[in-house]
Amino acid sequence: MAHKKKNVRKKLCPVCEREFSWTKKLDKNWESMVYCSDQCRRVKSMKGWIIKKKLGRQ
């Protein structure tokens, strides 16, 4: 039977508002992690680009 990890660090993704958990793979850069996935990071940059385009800024 698998056990649940009780004290796992978690963060909230500002784009999709999902909670993502610490993993051993993310340990080296956990403090700098903001987004839960590459897709959320791309969506964030696309939103900024679209807003600039609507305002006429390049």
C-alpha positions as CSV (number, residue, x, y, z in Angstrom):
1,M,0.0,0.0,0.0
2,A,1.4,3.4,-1.0
3,H,1.7,6.1,1.6
4,K,0.9,9.8,1.3
5,K,3.6,12.3,1.9
6,K,2.4,14.7,4.6
7,N,4.8,17.6,4.6
8,V,5.4,18.3,0.9
9,R,6.0,21.9,-0.1
10,K,3.4,23.4,-2.5
11,K,3.0,26.5,-4.6
12,L,0.2,28.0,-6.6
13,C,0.6,28.7,-10.3
14,P,-0.5,32.3,-11.1
15,V,-1.8,31.4,-14.6
16,C,-3.9,28.3,-14.1
17,E,-4.3,28.7,-10.3
18,R,-3.4,25.0,-9.7
19,E,-1.3,23.8,-6.8
20,F,1.9,22.1,-7.7
21,S,4.1,20.1,-5.3
22,W,7.8,19.9,-4.7
23,T,9.6,16.9,-6.2
24,K,13.2,15.8,-6.0
25,K,13.6,16.8,-9.6
26,L,12.6,20.4,-8.9
27,D,14.8,20.6,-5.7
28,K,17.7,22.6,-7.3
29,N,15.5,25.5,-8.5
30,W,12.4,25.2,-6.3
31,E,12.7,28.8,-5.0
32,S,12.7,30.2,-8.5
33,M,9.8,28.1,-9.8
34,V,6.7,30.2,-10.5
35,Y,4.7,28.3,-13.1
36,C,3.6,24.7,-12.9
37,S,4.5,23.9,-16.5
38,D,6.1,25.2,-19.7
39,Q,2.6,25.7,-21.1
40,C,1.7,28.1,-18.3
41,R,4.9,30.0,-18.8
42,R,4.2,30.4,-22.6
43,V,0.6,31.5,-21.9
44,K,1.8,34.2,-19.5
45,S,4.2,35.6,-22.1
46,M,1.5,35.4,-24.8
47,K,-0.9,37.4,-22.7
48,G,1.6,40.2,-22.2
49,W,2.4,40.2,-26.0
50,I,-1.4,40.4,-26.8
51,I,-1.9,43.3,-24.4
52,K,1.0,45.2,-25.8
53,K,-0.2,44.7,-29.4
54,K,-3.7,46.0,-28.4
55,L,-2.2,49.1,-26.9
56,G,-0.1,49.7,-30.0
57,R,3.2,49.1,-28.3
58,Q,5.9,47.0,-29.9
